[in-house]
Amino acid sequence: MQNLPSPQGLEWTILGLLKWSTGYFASYNIDSPRATAEILLAHALNLKRIDLYLRYDQPLLKTELSAYKLLIKRRIRREPVAYITGTKEFWSNKLSISPDVLIPRPDTECLVETALKYLDSVCDPNVLQSECLPKGKVLELGVGSGAVVVALASERPLYRYVATDISMKAILIARQNAGNHKVNSRIQFVAGDWLEAFSPHIPSFDMILSNPPYIPSGEIPYLQAEVAEFEPCLALDGGADGLFAIRRIISTAHSLLKPGGRLLLEIGCSQAADVVKIIRASGDYASFHVVQDYAGHDRVVVMQTSLE
């Protein structure tokens, strides 16, 4: 990285540095260069983004400039902003993030919204909430950072949640986020490979949901460098056709669902037809439908077991 140019012999101010680094990021084809500059500079100075404009004429110390320069270097090497800052917002929750977990995407909020439609947390108003019995049990497979289960546990506190992941490092991150948002008492974390941690044919859950890996193996090297080179392959790679984990979940989840229980899966925007074929071939679900996200893309498949 080139040295920071001199601002005509004057000290660097916050606004001057934002303008320069925005252009510098743009020259490297970094997405959203202004927002990237704001997020990283605020992180370097331990400020909120709005504070940058409240203190726009504040000069930076040499140590602050050096810290920001290191962040710029990491970003132009395509390291994702969330890994640089160690945080990412999802469902208005600020989450701790590390390279051990997938960075939560806005698309996955569709999975949360769809789940919330089926999780009614209304309690008798004449009964204290602390005296309300849990309304049901929800299982998330592949918890990652905990983004989904933390959102659900925050919005529907009368349910109890179980969250699994094959990665112990991911579980530690998810547990930390649950604690930070004070929902850890509602969530049980289990290390395991999808549904293998549970006894088969014991219907225990009202809902099972997952954002499984669904990118075909051969496509991963051609993804954005931020994804292909930095995010955990385990959370991306869906096998040769992208459907390996989806098949596995669909073929086994029904045996753990109560009568009328639902299975919700996030899918790739072009996978709905293939997933529907898998569902029909299984014969284990009484009904199913596909939910589109706000962009009009197929995003979540909802399956329901028989009520009998």
N, C-alpha and C positions, 0 to 999 in steps of 0.2 A: 504494500500500500504506500502511495506517495505521502510525503509529509504534508500536514495541513498547511495551506498557503497562508501567508500573513494577511490579516485584514487591514491592509494599508497602514501597517505599523502600529495598529491599535490592538487592545486585548480582544480576545474572542468573547462575544456575548452569546447568550442562549439563542437569541433570534438569528444572529449571524451564523452561528454554527448549524442551526436547523436548516437555513437556506442552503448553505454549502453542502451539507451531508445529503440533503434531498436530491440535489443535482448529481452528487457522487453516486448514490444508490441507483438513480435513473440511468446513469452511464453504464452500470453493470446489469441493467434489466431486472432489477429487484422489484418485485410486486409492491405496490402501494408505497413508494419511496418516502413520501412525507410522513405517513403514519408510522413507518418503520423507524424513521429518524426520531420522531416524537417518543415512541415507546422506548427505544434504546437510550436516548438521552435522559429521559425521566428515570429510567432504571439506574443509569450511571450516577445521577445526582440524588437518587432516593427521593424523588418528587412524584407527584401526580402529574398527568399530562397537562391538565389545566393550569398547573402552577408554572409551566414553562412560559405561558403567555402572560401570567401575572408578574413574572420576573424576567420578561423578555430582554431587558437591557442589563441584566446581571452578568458581570464578567466571570469567566471560569478560571479556577486555579489550575496550575500545571498538572497536578495530580488528577484532577477531574478530567482534563483533556486527555491524559494518558489512558485513563480508565475507559473513556468513551471510544478512543481510537482502537482499543483492543476489541470492543464490541463490534465496531464497524468491520474490522478484519474478519471476525467470525461470520458476520452476516454475508459479506461478499464471497465467502467460501461456501455459501448456500446453507449454512446451519440455520435451522428454523428459529424464528424469534422466540417461540415458546421455550425452546431448550436453552437459549441464551439467557432469558430472564428467569426461567424456572417456574413460570406461571402461565395459565391460560384461563380465560373466562368461558364458562359454559352454563347456560341456563341462569345467568346472572350470579353464578357462584365462581369465586376466584379459586382456582385449583392449583395445587403444586404439581409440576410436570417434570419428568426426567426422560432421558433417552431410553429408559426401560419400558416406557408406555407410549402408545399411540397418542398423538395430539388430538384432542376432541374437535370434531368438525361441527359447524352449524347444521349440516344435513342431519346429524344424529339427533338433533332436537325434535325431529319428526317422530323418532322412536319414542321419546319421552312423552310428547303430546298424545300420541296414539295410546300409550299405556295408561296415561292419566284418565282417558275417557272411560276406561273400564275399571278403574280403582276408585270406588266411591268411599270417601273417608268420613262421611257424615255420621255423627254420633247423636244419640238421644240428647237433646239440650238439657234435659232434667238430670243427666248423669254427668258427674265430673269427668273430664277427659282422662284423668289418671285412673279412673275406675272402669273405663271402657275396655272391653276385651279386644285383642287384635282381630281385625276384620278378615284377615287372610294372610297368605304367605306367598311371597314373590321370589323367584330365583333369577339372578342374572348370570349368564355364562360368559366368561371372558371379561372380567370387570375392568381390566386396564387401570386407568387413573381413578376410576370410581365415579366418573362424571355422571353416568346415567343413574346408578343406584343412589348416589347422594341427592340428585335432583328429585327422584321419586320419594325417597325417605323424608325429604324436606317438605314436599307437597302433600304427601299422603302418610302422615305419621302413625295412623292407626293400623297400618300393615306391618308385618315383620318381613325382613329381607335376608336372603342368603346370596352371597356373591362369590363366584369361583374364578380362579385363573390358574393356569399351569405355571405361571411365573411368580415365584415368591417375591421378587423385587417389585412386581406390579402390585401384589397384594399389600405390601408395605406402603406403597404410595397411596393406594386406595384407602387403606386404614387411616393414614395421616389426614387425607382429605375429609373423610367421614368425621374424624375427631375435630378438625378445624371448623366444621359446620354443625357440630354438636348433634350428629345423628348416629354416632358409632354404637350407641346402645340398641339401636333398631336393626343393625346389620351384623350378620354372622359371616365371617370370611373363611373360605375353605380352599385349600390348595388341591387342585385336581385337573385332569384333562377332560374338559367338557362335562359329561354326565357320569363319568366313571366313579366319582366319589360317592354316589348315591345308590342305595339298594334298588334294583329294578322292580318294576311292577308294584311299587308302593306309592299310590297317588297322594302326594303331600302338598302340591302347589296349586294355587289358583291361577298363577301366571308364570310363564317362563319366557324370558326375552334375552336377546343377544344382538350385538353388532359384531358378527364373526368376520374373520378374514375372507374376502370374496374377490380379490384381484387374481386373475390367472397368473401363474408363475412366470410365463414368458413375457408378460407385459411389465413386470416390475422394473427391469432395467431401463425401460423407456419412460418411466414416470419422471416428474420433476425431480431434480437432484435433491431438493429438500426432503423429499419422501424416500426416494430410492436409496440414498446414501446415508440417511440419518435415522429414519424411523425404524422400529423393530420389525424385521421381516416376518417374524412369527405372527404378528398382528395384521399383516397384509396379505400373506401368501395363501390363496385359497385352492392351491393345487392346479393341475393342468387346465381345468376349465373354470376355476374360480368357485366351484360348488362343493368342494370336498367337505368342508365343515358344515355347510348348510345341509347336505345330505345326511350327515351323521347326526345332527341335531334333530332333524325332522323324523328320522327313523327311530329315535329313542325317547324323545321328550314326552310323547303322548302317554307313556307308561307311568310317568311321574306327575301327570296332571289330574286333578280331580275332575269328576264329571262336569262338562261345560267349561273346563279350564281353557285358557288361551295361550298359544305360542306366538310370539312376535319376533320377527327377524328383519333386521335391516339388510337390504340387498343392493347390488349394483343396479344402476338405472336401466340397464339393458338385459337384466336377468329374470324378469318377472315370468316370462313364458316358460323358461326352463324350470324355474322353481315350482310353478304350477304343475308341470308334468311330474315332478318329484312328489308333490303332495298327493296328486291323484293316484300315482302308482303305489304309494304307501297304504292308502285306504284306511288310515287311522284317524282322519279328521272329518267331522260331520259337515263342516263348512269352512270357507276361507275367502278372503278378499285382499286386494292390493290397495295400499294407501299411497297417494302421491304427495310429494313435498310441495313447498310453495312455488318452486320453479316448474311444477308440472311433471316432474320425473317420478317414475315408480320408485318408492323408497322403502316401504315396510310391508311385509306380508303378515297378515293376521290369520291364524288357524284356530279353530275351536273344536274341542272333543265333544263327543256325544253327551247329552244330558243324562243319559241312562247309566 
